[in-house]
Amino acid sequence: MAKVAASKANMLLLDEPTSHLDTYSQIALEKAIKNYKGAVLMISHDFYFIVNCMDYVLITEDRTIRKMSMRKFRKMIYAKHFDKDYLEIEQKKKSVETQIELALNDTNFELAKVLSAKLEELIKLL
C-alpha cells in the first residue's frame, strides 16, 4: 500500500464505506464509485453495495485469495446466505428506493408519497 501511495496512483481504499449511511447516501456513493476513473479497493460486508459497484471480488478463504466474477459471487452468496423470497423483496425494495430518489429529484412529491407507502409494505415483509 505504501508503494501505491508513493506512486500517486488513482486509487480509493474504502473500509466498510456504507456502515453509517442512509439509503440515499448509499445511492450517491454507488454513483460516485461508478463514475470514478481509477481503481477501488474496498472491504465490505454489504452484498448489494458490492454487487452494484464492483467488477469482481477477491475472496479470502483458508489462507488463500481468489478472484471471483460478480456472477459467481452472486450465486455463492444466494446459495449460502439468503432465501429466494428474501432476495426478491430486497431487490424490489432497492428498486423502489431508487424510484423515490428520482421522484424527489423531479419534485414529484405525490409519486414519492405513493412509492414510500409501497416501500413500507415491502419492509414489513422482511
C-alpha positions in Angstrom: 0.0 0.0 0.0 2.9 2.3 0.7 4.1 1.8 -2.9 0.7 2.6 -4.2 0.5 5.8 -2.1 4.0 6.8 -3.1 3.3 6.3 -6.8 0.4 8.7 -6.7 -1.9 6.1 -8.3 -5.5 7.0 -8.8 -6.9 4.6 -6.2 -9.5 4.6 -3.4 -9.1 2.5 -0.3 -12.5 2.0 1.3 -13.2 0.2 4.6 -16.9 -0.5 5.1 -18.0 2.7 3.3 -21.7 2.1 3.8 -21.6 1.4 7.5 -23.4 4.5 8.7 -25.0 5.8 5.5 -28.7 6.1 4.8 -30.2 4.7 1.6 -29.9 8.0 -0.4 -26.3 8.5 0.7 -25.5 4.9 -0.4 -27.0 5.5 -3.8 -24.9 8.7 -4.2 -21.8 6.8 -3.1 -22.6 4.0 -5.6 -22.9 6.6 -8.4 -19.6 8.3 -7.4 -17.7 5.0 -7.4 -19.2 4.0 -10.8 -18.0 7.4 -12.2 -14.6 7.2 -10.5 -11.7 7.0 -13.0 -9.4 4.8 -11.1 -9.1 1.6 -9.0 -11.2 0.9 -5.9 -10.1 -1.5 -3.2 -13.0 -1.9 -0.8 -13.6 -4.1 2.2 -17.3 -4.5 2.8 -20.0 -6.9 4.1 -22.7 -5.0 2.2 -23.6 -7.5 -0.5 -25.8 -5.2 -2.5 -23.3 -2.4 -2.5 -20.5 -4.8 -3.7 -22.7 -6.1 -6.5 -23.7 -2.6 -7.6 -20.2 -1.1 -7.6 -17.5 -3.7 -8.2 -16.3 -5.5 -11.3 -15.1 -8.5 -9.3 -14.3 -9.6 -5.8 -11.4 -11.1 -4.0 -12.4 -13.8 -1.6 -10.1 -14.8 1.2 -10.5 -18.4 2.5 -8.1 -20.9 4.0 -5.2 -18.5 3.7 -5.7 -18.1 0.0 -7.0 -15.2 -2.1 -9.1 -16.0 -5.2 -10.6 -13.6 -7.7 -14.3 -14.2 -8.4 -16.6 -12.8 -11.1 -19.7 -10.9 -9.9 -22.0 -13.6 -11.4 -20.3 -16.4 -9.5 -20.1 -14.2 -6.3 -23.9 -13.6 -6.5 -24.6 -17.3 -6.9 -22.4 -18.2 -4.0 -24.0 -15.6 -1.7 -27.5 -16.5 -2.7 -26.9 -20.2 -2.1 -25.2 -19.7 1.3 -27.0 -16.8 3.0 -30.4 -15.9 1.5 -33.7 -17.5 0.8 -35.1 -16.7 -2.6 -38.2 -14.7 -1.3 -36.0 -12.5 0.9 -33.7 -11.7 -2.0 -36.6 -10.8 -4.3 -38.1 -8.5 -1.7 -34.7 -6.8 -1.1 -34.3 -6.2 -4.9 -37.8 -4.7 -5.1 -37.1 -2.6 -2.1 -33.9 -1.3 -3.6 -35.8 -0.5 -6.9 -38.5 1.4 -5.0 -35.9 3.4 -3.1 -34.3 4.4 -6.4 -37.7 5.4 -7.8 -38.3 7.5 -4.7 -35.0 9.3 -5.2 -35.8 10.0 -8.8 -39.3 11.3 -7.9 -37.8 13.6 -5.2 -35.2 14.9 -7.7 -38.1 15.7 -10.1 -40.1 17.3 -7.2 -42.8 14.8 -7.8 -43.9 14.6 -4.2 -47.2 12.8 -4.9 -45.3 9.9 -6.6 -42.7 9.8 -3.8 -45.5 9.5 -1.3 -47.1 6.6 -3.2 -43.8 4.9 -3.5 -43.0 5.5 0.2 -46.2 3.6 1.1 -45.1 0.8 -1.3 -41.7 0.7 0.4 -43.2 0.4 3.8 -45.2 -2.6 2.7 -42.1 -4.3 1.4 -40.2 -3.6 4.6 -43.0 -5.3 6.6 -42.4 -8.4 4.5 -38.8 -8.7 5.6 
